[in-house]
Amino acid sequence: MMEDHAPYAAQYLEKVRTNDSSQTKLEYHGRHFDDEHAEKLAQAMQSNNVLQKLAFTDNKLSDKGLEHLIGALDENTSVTDLDLSRNQITDEGCKSLLFCMRHHNHRLTTVNLKDNDVSDELLKDLEASCILNSQPLALKLALVRMSGDGVMEVDFSGTTDPKPYTLASTQLLAGALGRDSILQVINFSNNNVGDERTVTLMEGLRLNQTLRELHLQHNEITCNGVIAIAEVLRHNTGLVELNLKDNKISNFGADALVDCLTVNNHLALMNLQMNNMDSERLEKIVTSLMLNGQPRELKKQLPNIQMNSTMVSRILLGELPKDARNHVTDITCRVLLNSLRLNTVVQFVDLSNNKITDEGAGFLAQLLKYNATVNTLLLNNNQIGDEGGAALHKALRDNHVVKVLELDGNPISPDIQKSLALAVALNSEPYTFKQKAPMLLADDPSLELLDFSQVQEAECSDRTIDLMSEMAPQNTHLKELSMVHCPKVSRDGFKMVADMLSRNEFCGLTALDMSQNGLGNAGAGDLAKMLKTNSSLVELLIRQNEITSASEFVSVLREDNNTLTTLDLSGNTVPVSDLSDIDLLTRLNAQPLEFKGYVLDLFANAPTLCELSLCEFGKIGEGSYCYKKAYNDSSVLLLCEALRQNTVLTNLDLQGNNITDVGAQHLADLVGFNQTLTSLNLNNNKIGDQGFLRLAKALYKNESIGMVSTEGNAIHPDTRRKINHATHNVLGSEQQKYDKLVAASQLMDENEMQKKIEDQILVDALVDSGYAKEQYRMMNVKSLMSDYSQLTAM
C-alpha cells in the first residue's frame, strides 16, 4: 500500500521555497504524489537554484501535473535529473517536456519517463534531448535550429560555456552538417579541435555542398587534420572561404592543400597566417587560389585592386584583343569576388563579350552582396542563363548601389530579364519602396500599407509610380496607399494612380491618401472619374489640395459609385452645399445598395414612393427564414433626414432590423415635422422602454400617424399601451378623448386599479431618467385625467 505524501509536503515545500542548501534532491516514491502536489512544488521552485534532482516514481502524476513541473523547469537552472517513471504521463505530456528542453531548459541531462503511457519513439527523443543538454549551449541551440527551420550562420568561437566541445559534440555537429542544406557559415575557432575532431567534422562536410564559410582558427590542427580537409576539398563545390589561421600546419600539410586546389575551382579565400609553412608553400597556395588562367590586364590591376588603390576605379575586360590568350571565365569572377569584396574604389566593371556562365554569375552575385561601391556592371554577350540571372536578381534585393546592369546577348528568359530590370530600377527609388516591392509583386498578404509620405532618403517620383503600376495588376492584398506631400510626383503621376484604380488594379485597395499635393480641380476630376468604375475604394483623403469645386464627386457618388464611405476634402475651399451632399452620399454608401435609391427618391419626393418596406428575410435552412436585420440606427437617421421634407410616403415598415433607442429618438424627432406618415412598423427590433416612451411623447403632437407596431421589442406592456394610446389620439377630438377616459375610469375594477399602480411604478422610473417633468398619481379617475392633460400639454 502506497504511503500518503501529505505528511512530507509541508517539510520539503518549505525547504524548496526558502532555497535551503541542504535540499538538493527530492525523492518520493509511491507516496501519492499527484497533480495537486506538483502544482505546489512548481510554485515553491520559482526562486530555487539548489535542487538538482527530482524523483517521483510510482505515483499518480498525470500530464496536468507534469505541465506544472514544466512551468517551473522553464526557468530553473539547477535541476539536472528528473525521474518520473511509473506514473500516468502520456505522449502529450512528454511532447510538452520535449518542447521545454529544446527551447527553454538547458540543464536537464537525465530524464526517465519509463513505465508511463509514452511511446518508444518519444522516449528516444527525450534521450536525444538529454544528450543535447549535455553539450555547450551554443551548439545545442544551433542543432535545434538546424533540425527545425534552419539557420544561416553559427558561431561556436570563444565560448564561455563551462561545457567543453568534445568529440561527441563534434560528431553531433558533423551529423547535422551532413543533413543540412541551409547553413552558410560555421565558426568553430578557438576550441582546441585538434586532428581527431577535424577528421570527424570533415565527414559531415563531405556530404554538404552548401556551406560557404568554415572558420577553424586557433585549433591545434596539424598535418593529419589538414590532409582530411584537403581530401574533402577535392570534391566539395560549395565552400568559398576557409580560415585555418594560427594552427600547426607544416609544409607537408601545405602541399596537400596545393594539390587539392588543382581540382577545386570554388574556394576563393584561404587564411593560413601563423602556421609552420614556409613562404614558398604559402605563395603556391596563393597562386593556386588566384589561378593562372586570368586575363593579363586583370593580373596587372589585381595588386592595386586588393590594396584599394585609387589608381583603379574601372575594370575594363569587355573588349579584350582578339589574340588575347585568356578571356574572362567563371574563375575570373571568383577572383573578382575575392579582390573586390572589400574594395571601396572600383565603380565600373565591364565583363562583356566573354565566357561567363551561371557559375560565374553566382560569384558576381556574391560580390554584389558584399560590395557597396560598384554601380555599373556590364555582362553583355556571355553564357549566363536563368540560374545565373536568378542569382543576380536575389543579390540585388540586398544591394542598393547598382544602377546599371546589362545582360543583353545572354540566354536569360524574358521573365527573369524583366525582374532584373525592375530590381535595378528600384535601386534609384526610395528604399522603403524597394524593400516592399518584392512583397507587392508577390501579392504578399502581410503587406497592407504602402506609405510614400515619410520617405527621407529619396522622394517618390513619377518613375516610382510607373514601377508601381507594373505590379498593380497582380496585387490583391494592398489595402492602404499613402501619398501625402509628394512634390516630385506630377499631375501625370497622380493621374497614373487614378487610372490604375479606375481599372481596378490593386483591387484590394480600400484607402487612398493624396493630401497636400496641389491637385486642384483637374486632379480632383481625375479622381472623380476614377470613382465611376472603381469598386474597392472606401476611403479617399484629399485634404489641402487647392480644390474649389466638388460637383463632379457629387455627381459620381449619386449616379455611379456605391462603395466610397469617406471623402475628406478638408483644407479646400469647396462650397458647403457640395460638402453636405458628399456627406449624405458617402453615408448612404455605407448602407445596403437599394437603400441608397430609396433615400434619394424620398429626398426627391418621388410620387410613386408611397409605401416603403425595409423588412428583409434570409434563408437559414430548408423552408426556414429569419430577419436579415440589415438596417440600424444610422439607417433610420438617413431616412428621417429625407422624410423631414417628404410629403408622399405614408407607410414605413422597419420591422426585423437592429434599431435601438437611438433610432427611436431619431423617429421621435421626425414625427414633429412629418405630417404625412400614417403607419410605422417597428416590430422585432431592439428598442426599449425609453425609446418608445420618447416616441409616444412625440406622437401626441402628430396628427397623421394612426398606428405604430411594437411587437417583438423588449418593452413593458404599459409602454406598448402608451404607444397605442398616443396613436389613437388621431382618431378623435380632445373632448372625445376626455369623455373616453372618464367613461373608462368609471368602469375600473380592482384588476385595473392594480394596473394603474404598476403604471405608477413605470412613470416614477421615467421621472428618475428625465423623461417626465412631474410625478403623476394614477390611483383614481382624477389622477388619470391629470396624467392625460399633462402628457398632451408637453
DOGURO-714730 format. One line per field, with one value per residue (C-alpha): residue in three letters; x, y negated, z negated. Coordinates in steps of 0.05 Angstrom, whole numbers. Example, Ala and Ser with C-alpha at 12.3 -4.5 7.8 and 13.67 -1.06 7.14 Angstrom:
# residues 2
aa: [ALA; SER];
px: [246; 273];
py: [90; 21];
pz: [-156; -143];
//
This chain:
# residues 794
aa: [MET; MET; GLU; ASP; HIS; ALA; PRO; TYR; ALA; ALA; GLN; TYR; LEU; GLU; LYS; VAL; ARG; THR; ASN; ASP; SER; SER; GLN; THR; LYS; LEU; GLU; TYR; HIS; GLY; ARG; HIS; PHE; ASP; ASP; GLU; HIS; ALA; GLU; LYS; LEU; ALA; GLN; ALA; MET; GLN; SER; ASN; ASN; VAL; LEU; GLN; LYS; LEU; ALA; PHE; THR; ASP; ASN; LYS; LEU; SER; ASP; LYS; GLY; LEU; GLU; HIS; LEU; ILE; GLY; ALA; LEU; ASP; GLU; ASN; THR; SER; VAL; THR; ASP; LEU; ASP; LEU; SER; ARG; ASN; GLN; ILE; THR; ASP; GLU; GLY; CYS; LYS; SER; LEU; LEU; PHE; CYS; MET; ARG; HIS; HIS; ASN; HIS; ARG; LEU; THR; THR; VAL; ASN; LEU; LYS; ASP; ASN; ASP; VAL; SER; ASP; GLU; LEU; LEU; LYS; ASP; LEU; GLU; ALA; SER; CYS; ILE; LEU; ASN; SER; GLN; PRO; LEU; ALA; LEU; LYS; LEU; ALA; LEU; VAL; ARG; MET; SER; GLY; ASP; GLY; VAL; MET; GLU; VAL; ASP; PHE; SER; GLY; THR; THR; ASP; PRO; LYS; PRO; TYR; THR; LEU; ALA; SER; THR; GLN; LEU; LEU; ALA; GLY; ALA; LEU; GLY; ARG; ASP; SER; ILE; LEU; GLN; VAL; ILE; ASN; PHE; SER; ASN; ASN; ASN; VAL; GLY; ASP; GLU; ARG; THR; VAL; THR; LEU; MET; GLU; GLY; LEU; ARG; LEU; ASN; GLN; THR; LEU; ARG; GLU; LEU; HIS; LEU; GLN; HIS; ASN; GLU; ILE; THR; CYS; ASN; GLY; VAL; ILE; ALA; ILE; ALA; GLU; VAL; LEU; ARG; HIS; ASN; THR; GLY; LEU; VAL; GLU; LEU; ASN; LEU; LYS; ASP; ASN; LYS; ILE; SER; ASN; PHE; GLY; ALA; ASP; ALA; LEU; VAL; ASP; CYS; LEU; THR; VAL; ASN; ASN; HIS; LEU; ALA; LEU; MET; ASN; LEU; GLN; MET; ASN; ASN; MET; ASP; SER; GLU; ARG; LEU; GLU; LYS; ILE; VAL; THR; SER; LEU; MET; LEU; ASN; GLY; GLN; PRO; ARG; GLU; LEU; LYS; LYS; GLN; LEU; PRO; ASN; ILE; GLN; MET; ASN; SER; THR; MET; VAL; SER; ARG; ILE; LEU; LEU; GLY; GLU; LEU; PRO; LYS; ASP; ALA; ARG; ASN; HIS; VAL; THR; ASP; ILE; THR; CYS; ARG; VAL; LEU; LEU; ASN; SER; LEU; ARG; LEU; ASN; THR; VAL; VAL; GLN; PHE; VAL; ASP; LEU; SER; ASN; ASN; LYS; ILE; THR; ASP; GLU; GLY; ALA; GLY; PHE; LEU; ALA; GLN; LEU; LEU; LYS; TYR; ASN; ALA; THR; VAL; ASN; THR; LEU; LEU; LEU; ASN; ASN; ASN; GLN; ILE; GLY; ASP; GLU; GLY; GLY; ALA; ALA; LEU; HIS; LYS; ALA; LEU; ARG; ASP; ASN; HIS; VAL; VAL; LYS; VAL; LEU; GLU; LEU; ASP; GLY; ASN; PRO; ILE; SER; PRO; ASP; ILE; GLN; LYS; SER; LEU; ALA; LEU; ALA; VAL; ALA; LEU; ASN; SER; GLU; PRO; TYR; THR; PHE; LYS; GLN; LYS; ALA; PRO; MET; LEU; LEU; ALA; ASP; ASP; PRO; SER; LEU; GLU; LEU; LEU; ASP; PHE; SER; GLN; VAL; GLN; GLU; ALA; GLU; CYS; SER; ASP; ARG; THR; ILE; ASP; LEU; MET; SER; GLU; MET; ALA; PRO; GLN; ASN; THR; HIS; LEU; LYS; GLU; LEU; SER; MET; VAL; HIS; CYS; PRO; LYS; VAL; SER; ARG; ASP; GLY; PHE; LYS; MET; VAL; ALA; ASP; MET; LEU; SER; ARG; ASN; GLU; PHE; CYS; GLY; LEU; THR; ALA; LEU; ASP; MET; SER; GLN; ASN; GLY; LEU; GLY; ASN; ALA; GLY; ALA; GLY; ASP; LEU; ALA; LYS; MET; LEU; LYS; THR; ASN; SER; SER; LEU; VAL; GLU; LEU; LEU; ILE; ARG; GLN; ASN; GLU; ILE; THR; SER; ALA; SER; GLU; PHE; VAL; SER; VAL; LEU; ARG; GLU; ASP; ASN; ASN; THR; LEU; THR; THR; LEU; ASP; LEU; SER; GLY; ASN; THR; VAL; PRO; VAL; SER; ASP; LEU; SER; ASP; ILE; ASP; LEU; LEU; THR; ARG; LEU; ASN; ALA; GLN; PRO; LEU; GLU; PHE; LYS; GLY; TYR; VAL; LEU; ASP; LEU; PHE; ALA; ASN; ALA; PRO; THR; LEU; CYS; GLU; LEU; SER; LEU; CYS; GLU; PHE; GLY; LYS; ILE; GLY; GLU; GLY; SER; TYR; CYS; TYR; LYS; LYS; ALA; TYR; ASN; ASP; SER; SER; VAL; LEU; LEU; LEU; CYS; GLU; ALA; LEU; ARG; GLN; ASN; THR; VAL; LEU; THR; ASN; LEU; ASP; LEU; GLN; GLY; ASN; ASN; ILE; THR; ASP; VAL; GLY; ALA; GLN; HIS; LEU; ALA; ASP; LEU; VAL; GLY; PHE; ASN; GLN; THR; LEU; THR; SER; LEU; ASN; LEU; ASN; ASN; ASN; LYS; ILE; GLY; ASP; GLN; GLY; PHE; LEU; ARG; LEU; ALA; LYS; ALA; LEU; TYR; LYS; ASN; GLU; SER; ILE; GLY; MET; VAL; SER; THR; GLU; GLY; ASN; ALA; ILE; HIS; PRO; ASP; THR; ARG; ARG; LYS; ILE; ASN; HIS; ALA; THR; HIS; ASN; VAL; LEU; GLY; SER; GLU; GLN; GLN; LYS; TYR; ASP; LYS; LEU; VAL; ALA; ALA; SER; GLN; LEU; MET; ASP; GLU; ASN; GLU; MET; GLN; LYS; LYS; ILE; GLU; ASP; GLN; ILE; LEU; VAL; ASP; ALA; LEU; VAL; ASP; SER; GLY; TYR; ALA; LYS; GLU; GLN; TYR; ARG; MET; MET; ASN; VAL; LYS; SER; LEU; MET; SER; ASP; TYR; SER; GLN; LEU; THR; ALA; MET];
px: [0; 29; 44; 7; 50; 16; 58; 121; 94; 99; 170; 201; 159; 185; 257; 248; 213; 268; 324; 351; 421; 411; 352; 389; 343; 271; 259; 189; 169; 99; 72; 12; 50; -4; -21; -40; 26; 62; 29; 51; 122; 124; 104; 157; 211; 202; 264; 301; 371; 393; 351; 388; 346; 272; 249; 174; 168; 108; 59; -4; 26; -11; 1; -31; 18; 76; 54; 62; 132; 149; 128; 179; 233; 225; 261; 300; 376; 396; 355; 394; 359; 284; 256; 180; 177; 115; 65; 6; 40; 21; 52; 22; 57; 122; 117; 109; 171; 209; 189; 212; 280; 291; 273; 276; 311; 384; 403; 365; 413; 377; 302; 266; 193; 194; 133; 86; 39; 94; 115; 185; 197; 185; 229; 284; 272; 278; 344; 369; 347; 386; 447; 436; 431; 498; 530; 553; 492; 512; 518; 452; 414; 446; 429; 357; 350; 385; 334; 277; 271; 346; 399; 447; 505; 530; 586; 620; 683; 708; 652; 650; 605; 632; 614; 672; 667; 683; 689; 615; 599; 636; 601; 533; 553; 581; 518; 474; 520; 514; 438; 435; 424; 414; 474; 524; 576; 608; 657; 690; 752; 788; 763; 825; 792; 856; 863; 814; 755; 775; 771; 702; 678; 702; 658; 599; 626; 637; 561; 548; 554; 520; 566; 602; 649; 687; 729; 777; 825; 869; 851; 916; 906; 967; 982; 934; 876; 895; 901; 828; 808; 845; 812; 743; 760; 777; 703; 669; 635; 604; 659; 685; 723; 767; 802; 859; 897; 940; 945; 1005; 1003; 1072; 1098; 1071; 1001; 1011; 1029; 963; 926; 963; 946; 872; 867; 886; 817; 777; 751; 707; 750; 765; 795; 840; 873; 937; 971; 1010; 1025; 1090; 1096; 1149; 1136; 1147; 1089; 1046; 1059; 1039; 973; 960; 978; 932; 876; 885; 896; 936; 881; 863; 869; 936; 901; 867; 932; 964; 908; 898; 952; 922; 851; 870; 905; 843; 886; 853; 893; 839; 766; 746; 757; 751; 753; 697; 739; 800; 845; 824; 891; 887; 909; 860; 789; 744; 715; 678; 744; 757; 691; 714; 779; 739; 695; 757; 790; 731; 695; 721; 742; 714; 743; 722; 654; 653; 663; 657; 659; 621; 638; 668; 653; 619; 566; 516; 572; 609; 545; 537; 605; 586; 521; 561; 603; 542; 521; 584; 609; 577; 615; 606; 547; 556; 563; 564; 555; 531; 544; 564; 534; 493; 426; 366; 403; 455; 403; 363; 425; 438; 366; 369; 433; 400; 349; 405; 446; 425; 482; 479; 443; 465; 465; 469; 456; 439; 461; 454; 405; 363; 287; 246; 213; 280; 306; 245; 255; 328; 310; 258; 308; 360; 308; 287; 357; 341; 276; 261; 290; 222; 191; 249; 242; 167; 168; 181; 123; 80; 97; 87; 20; 44; -17; 25; 36; -26; 4; 48; 69; 107; 92; 151; 206; 270; 328; 293; 227; 172; 171; 133; 183; 163; 90; 108; 144; 86; 38; 76; 60; -12; -49; -21; -34; -98; -77; -52; -105; -76; -35; -10; 19; 17; 60; 98; 127; 165; 102; 70; -3; 11; 38; -25; -67; -30; -51; -123; -121; -95; -152; -204; -182; -190; -117; -95; -164; -159; -142; -193; -158; -121; -90; -66; -68; -23; -5; -36; -82; -130; -197; -163; -133; -198; -233; -185; -202; -277; -273; -236; -293; -341; -311; -271; -304; -257; -240; -276; -236; -207; -168; -150; -142; -108; -105; -128; -195; -252; -307; -332; -392; -360; -354; -427; -449; -407; -428; -501; -501; -443; -404; -433; -371; -337; -358; -306; -286; -245; -238; -219; -170; -200; -248; -306; -378; -415; -472; -423; -395; -465; -484; -419; -431; -501; -479; -419; -463; -512; -456; -446; -517; -545; -546; -621; -629; -589; -640; -699; -670; -653; -725; -751; -709; -736; -808; -819; -894; -894; -860; -920; -901; -831; -815; -744; -761; -717; -713; -655; -659; -626; -647; -696; -761; -734; -724; -702; -697; -634; -630; -597; -614; -594; -597; -554; -603; -660; -624; -616; -690; -711; -668; -704; -773; -769; -786; -823; -898; -912; -892; -949; -929; -859; -842; -778; -792; -738; -677; -625; -658; -647; -669; -623; -662; -727; -704; -690; -762; -788; -752; -783; -856; -859; -842; -874; -950; -955; -937; -997; -966; -898; -879; -824; -836; -778; -724; -682; -719; -731; -779; -742; -741; -816; -835; -798; -834; -901; -888; -874; -935; -982; -962; -970; -1037; -1024; -994; -1050; -1012; -944; -928; -884; -887; -822; -787; -768; -814; -862; -936; -954; -903; -938; -1005; -979; -957; -1026; -1058; -1016; -1032; -1107; -1107; -1111; -1179; -1218; -1221; -1194; -1264; -1276; -1211; -1232; -1300; -1269; -1222; -1278; -1321; -1264; -1248; -1320; -1315; -1248; -1247; -1194; -1151; -1150; -1133; -1074; -1055; -1054; -1008; -960; -965; -944; -880; -863; -878; -835; -778; -788; -785; -717; -690; -712; -769; -825; -826; -873; -893; -961; -1012; -1057; -1096; -1163; -1201; -1178; -1104; -1119; -1146; -1088; -1040; -1073; -1075; -1001; -978; -1018; -992; -918];
py: [0; -68; -119; -185; -242; -294; -287; -303; -361; -417; -399; -394; -451; -500; -479; -487; -553; -581; -554; -511; -489; -421; -404; -386; -329; -306; -231; -208; -140; -112; -167; -190; -249; -276; -336; -379; -367; -380; -448; -467; -443; -484; -546; -533; -524; -593; -622; -557; -546; -490; -430; -383; -320; -307; -234; -219; -148; -102; -158; -188; -244; -259; -306; -362; -354; -349; -415; -448; -420; -441; -512; -512; -478; -532; -580; -533; -530; -477; -413; -364; -298; -283; -214; -207; -133; -92; -150; -167; -210; -204; -224; -294; -308; -281; -327; -387; -366; -358; -427; -456; -420; -443; -516; -536; -486; -473; -437; -371; -317; -257; -245; -180; -171; -96; -55; -112; -114; -144; -115; -88; -140; -197; -164; -163; -237; -251; -214; -255; -320; -300; -290; -358; -390; -360; -399; -472; -517; -550; -481; -457; -518; -513; -439; -452; -507; -464; -409; -459; -518; -521; -573; -611; -622; -590; -614; -568; -610; -639; -609; -618; -558; -512; -452; -436; -417; -343; -290; -275; -349; -348; -283; -315; -376; -334; -293; -355; -386; -325; -332; -408; -449; -518; -533; -580; -596; -556; -589; -534; -574; -574; -505; -461; -418; -380; -329; -276; -323; -357; -289; -279; -347; -334; -272; -318; -368; -311; -305; -380; -423; -486; -511; -574; -591; -549; -581; -536; -588; -570; -497; -458; -427; -393; -356; -298; -345; -386; -323; -307; -378; -374; -308; -336; -400; -358; -342; -400; -452; -497; -523; -592; -613; -572; -601; -559; -616; -602; -526; -479; -465; -448; -444; -374; -399; -458; -411; -374; -440; -459; -391; -396; -466; -438; -406; -452; -511; -542; -560; -635; -654; -617; -646; -609; -662; -640; -568; -530; -530; -568; -626; -584; -538; -597; -631; -568; -566; -639; -627; -567; -607; -663; -613; -626; -628; -700; -757; -793; -860; -837; -808; -876; -910; -859; -886; -956; -929; -888; -948; -991; -1039; -1099; -1083; -1032; -1055; -1019; -946; -940; -868; -871; -888; -843; -837; -781; -747; -750; -684; -685; -711; -724; -659; -637; -633; -706; -722; -684; -724; -789; -766; -758; -822; -869; -844; -900; -948; -1018; -1050; -1010; -1032; -1008; -935; -913; -837; -835; -790; -734; -663; -674; -621; -613; -594; -659; -699; -666; -693; -762; -757; -744; -805; -849; -825; -850; -907; -975; -1014; -981; -1017; -993; -920; -902; -828; -831; -772; -719; -650; -667; -631; -634; -605; -659; -712; -689; -692; -764; -782; -754; -793; -858; -852; -869; -913; -986; -1013; -982; -1029; -996; -922; -900; -827; -832; -772; -721; -663; -691; -684; -747; -740; -740; -796; -836; -820; -842; -907; -921; -905; -953; -1007; -1001; -1020; -1090; -1091; -1104; -1050; -1037; -1023; -978; -937; -927; -919; -843; -836; -879; -839; -773; -796; -783; -784; -816; -879; -921; -991; -1027; -1095; -1146; -1202; -1195; -1175; -1212; -1183; -1192; -1221; -1186; -1207; -1192; -1136; -1106; -1107; -1076; -1018; -1010; -1006; -945; -909; -933; -882; -823; -852; -838; -849; -921; -959; -1029; -1075; -1140; -1194; -1255; -1313; -1280; -1342; -1302; -1269; -1308; -1311; -1257; -1213; -1223; -1211; -1146; -1124; -1144; -1105; -1043; -1046; -1060; -994; -963; -945; -940; -910; -903; -977; -1009; -1073; -1126; -1189; -1242; -1302; -1364; -1354; -1415; -1371; -1427; -1417; -1380; -1328; -1322; -1310; -1252; -1221; -1232; -1198; -1140; -1131; -1117; -1048; -1033; -981; -975; -1044; -1061; -1120; -1177; -1233; -1294; -1348; -1415; -1406; -1474; -1445; -1495; -1451; -1381; -1378; -1321; -1280; -1294; -1271; -1207; -1189; -1200; -1161; -1112; -1099; -1056; -1038; -1103; -1119; -1172; -1231; -1281; -1349; -1390; -1446; -1460; -1517; -1473; -1501; -1479; -1451; -1404; -1381; -1370; -1328; -1288; -1275; -1248; -1206; -1174; -1157; -1125; -1084; -1052; -1025; -969; -988; -990; -1034; -1089; -1091; -1094; -1152; -1192; -1181; -1205; -1268; -1278; -1268; -1214; -1209; -1133; -1120; -1119; -1056; -1032; -965; -954; -886; -833; -758; -709; -635; -594; -525; -485; -523; -566; -641; -695; -771; -797; -856; -897; -966; -1002; -1070; -1104; -1079; -1109; -1176; -1179; -1162; -1215; -1268; -1251; -1247; -1316; -1346; -1287; -1293; -1228; -1168; -1144; -1074; -1057; -984; -977; -911; -858; -904; -928; -993; -1014; -1071; -1117; -1102; -1112; -1181; -1198; -1177; -1217; -1279; -1265; -1259; -1332; -1352; -1299; -1300; -1251; -1184; -1145; -1079; -1058; -985; -975; -902; -857; -909; -926; -987; -992; -1028; -1094; -1096; -1081; -1129; -1185; -1166; -1165; -1235; -1260; -1224; -1267; -1325; -1286; -1287; -1235; -1172; -1126; -1061; -1044; -969; -949; -874; -835; -891; -880; -932; -937; -924; -993; -1024; -988; -1013; -1085; -1080; -1054; -1109; -1163; -1138; -1131; -1205; -1218; -1185; -1237; -1307; -1327; -1327; -1256; -1233; -1265; -1231; -1163; -1169; -1189; -1131; -1083; -1106; -1094; -1021; -1010; -946; -921; -890; -955; -992; -945; -962; -1035; -1021; -985; -1043; -1089; -1049; -1058; -1133; -1142; -1108; -1157; -1215; -1190; -1184; -1252; -1234; -1265; -1331; -1318; -1258; -1230; -1196; -1144; -1115; -1145; -1179; -1248; -1228; -1193; -1259; -1298; -1248; -1257; -1332; -1337; -1289; -1325; -1392; -1372];
pz: [0; 20; -34; -35; -10; -53; -117; -77; -36; -86; -105; -35; -5; -57; -44; 30; 23; -22; 23; -33; -11; -44; 1; 66; 84; 74; 77; 60; 86; 81; 36; 75; 106; 153; 196; 137; 102; 168; 173; 102; 115; 180; 142; 89; 143; 173; 139; 123; 151; 105; 126; 173; 174; 174; 168; 160; 184; 176; 162; 192; 233; 299; 357; 318; 260; 309; 340; 272; 265; 336; 319; 263; 306; 360; 314; 268; 278; 226; 236; 279; 262; 269; 254; 265; 282; 266; 266; 311; 362; 436; 503; 497; 431; 460; 520; 475; 436; 502; 524; 457; 463; 534; 525; 452; 406; 420; 355; 354; 375; 345; 355; 340; 363; 369; 350; 369; 428; 472; 539; 550; 604; 556; 503; 555; 569; 494; 493; 551; 517; 455; 498; 528; 459; 441; 498; 498; 502; 568; 601; 572; 597; 665; 672; 652; 704; 757; 745; 749; 796; 808; 793; 839; 791; 726; 682; 631; 622; 558; 517; 441; 433; 378; 420; 468; 541; 540; 594; 582; 594; 659; 680; 668; 709; 765; 768; 772; 824; 868; 869; 875; 938; 908; 864; 897; 843; 786; 738; 696; 677; 610; 588; 590; 642; 660; 715; 690; 686; 751; 786; 754; 777; 848; 851; 845; 896; 945; 951; 952; 1015; 989; 933; 957; 900; 848; 794; 756; 729; 669; 662; 656; 725; 754; 819; 806; 798; 860; 902; 883; 902; 969; 986; 976; 1015; 1076; 1083; 1048; 1093; 1040; 995; 1015; 953; 906; 845; 817; 784; 722; 726; 733; 807; 835; 907; 914; 899; 945; 1002; 991; 998; 1062; 1091; 1076; 1106; 1174; 1178; 1132; 1172; 1119; 1059; 1066; 998; 950; 888; 869; 826; 764; 786; 795; 871; 909; 955; 1017; 999; 980; 1046; 1083; 1047; 1062; 1135; 1137; 1109; 1158; 1214; 1276; 1328; 1319; 1369; 1366; 1359; 1295; 1266; 1274; 1237; 1181; 1133; 1136; 1130; 1069; 1038; 1050; 1091; 1123; 1186; 1207; 1208; 1272; 1292; 1368; 1391; 1442; 1504; 1499; 1561; 1608; 1599; 1523; 1493; 1435; 1430; 1371; 1344; 1282; 1246; 1262; 1228; 1167; 1166; 1172; 1114; 1071; 1095; 1096; 1034; 990; 1045; 1039; 1103; 1164; 1190; 1263; 1284; 1356; 1368; 1433; 1492; 1451; 1427; 1361; 1344; 1288; 1241; 1253; 1247; 1178; 1157; 1182; 1144; 1080; 1097; 1103; 1034; 1001; 1045; 1035; 1089; 1157; 1190; 1262; 1283; 1357; 1374; 1446; 1493; 1443; 1429; 1368; 1364; 1319; 1259; 1261; 1274; 1214; 1170; 1192; 1180; 1110; 1095; 1118; 1063; 1013; 1060; 1063; 1105; 1175; 1222; 1288; 1302; 1375; 1395; 1469; 1511; 1454; 1456; 1400; 1404; 1414; 1345; 1308; 1352; 1333; 1259; 1263; 1298; 1244; 1188; 1218; 1228; 1155; 1134; 1157; 1118; 1044; 1001; 969; 1036; 1057; 994; 1004; 1080; 1078; 1029; 1073; 1135; 1098; 1071; 1001; 953; 898; 940; 928; 926; 976; 949; 991; 942; 896; 944; 926; 967; 1035; 1054; 1092; 1166; 1230; 1242; 1175; 1196; 1263; 1229; 1181; 1240; 1265; 1200; 1192; 1235; 1195; 1126; 1087; 1015; 1011; 971; 959; 1004; 973; 1018; 972; 998; 1055; 1091; 1144; 1169; 1225; 1243; 1294; 1238; 1196; 1258; 1269; 1199; 1214; 1279; 1244; 1194; 1248; 1280; 1211; 1207; 1134; 1128; 1053; 1041; 994; 972; 1012; 982; 1032; 986; 993; 1066; 1101; 1144; 1158; 1194; 1251; 1206; 1167; 1234; 1248; 1181; 1191; 1259; 1226; 1176; 1232; 1244; 1181; 1137; 1077; 1051; 986; 961; 1003; 968; 1010; 957; 973; 1048; 1074; 1096; 1104; 1134; 1115; 1161; 1201; 1137; 1120; 1189; 1187; 1117; 1135; 1200; 1204; 1140; 1084; 1044; 1021; 949; 933; 976; 937; 971; 910; 923; 991; 1009; 1031; 1028; 966; 1008; 1043; 976; 949; 1010; 1005; 931; 946; 1005; 970; 911; 959; 989; 921; 925; 968; 1042; 1053; 991; 1024; 1081; 1033; 994; 1056; 1081; 1013; 1019; 1089; 1063; 1116; 1126; 1134; 1067; 1021; 983; 962; 931; 905; 875; 907; 896; 906; 915; 859; 880; 919; 913; 856; 857; 809; 809; 843; 795; 850; 822; 759; 724; 777; 830; 791; 785; 861; 871; 822; 857; 922; 891; 859; 927; 958; 968; 1005; 961; 917; 894; 868; 849; 808; 774; 764; 760; 710; 689; 616; 572; 612; 675; 638; 617; 690; 706; 647; 674; 742; 724; 703; 774; 817; 822; 879; 848; 825; 802; 774; 764; 712; 695; 677; 665; 604; 579; 504; 459; 462; 538; 545; 489; 524; 588; 551; 524; 594; 624; 582; 626; 691; 727; 781; 751; 730; 720; 691; 686; 628; 622; 613; 574; 501; 470; 412; 430; 405; 453; 511; 484; 482; 555; 574; 533; 567; 637; 622; 608; 682; 684; 644; 616; 549; 519; 545; 514; 448; 450; 464; 405; 358; 381; 374; 303; 281; 302; 267; 224; 176; 230; 269; 205; 196; 268; 250; 192; 238; 286; 229; 220; 293; 292; 230; 267; 324; 275; 250; 320; 343; 390; 348; 312; 254; 213; 234; 190; 222; 163; 184; 240; 221; 226; 293; 322; 294; 326; 393; 391; 372; 428; 481; 457; 460];
//
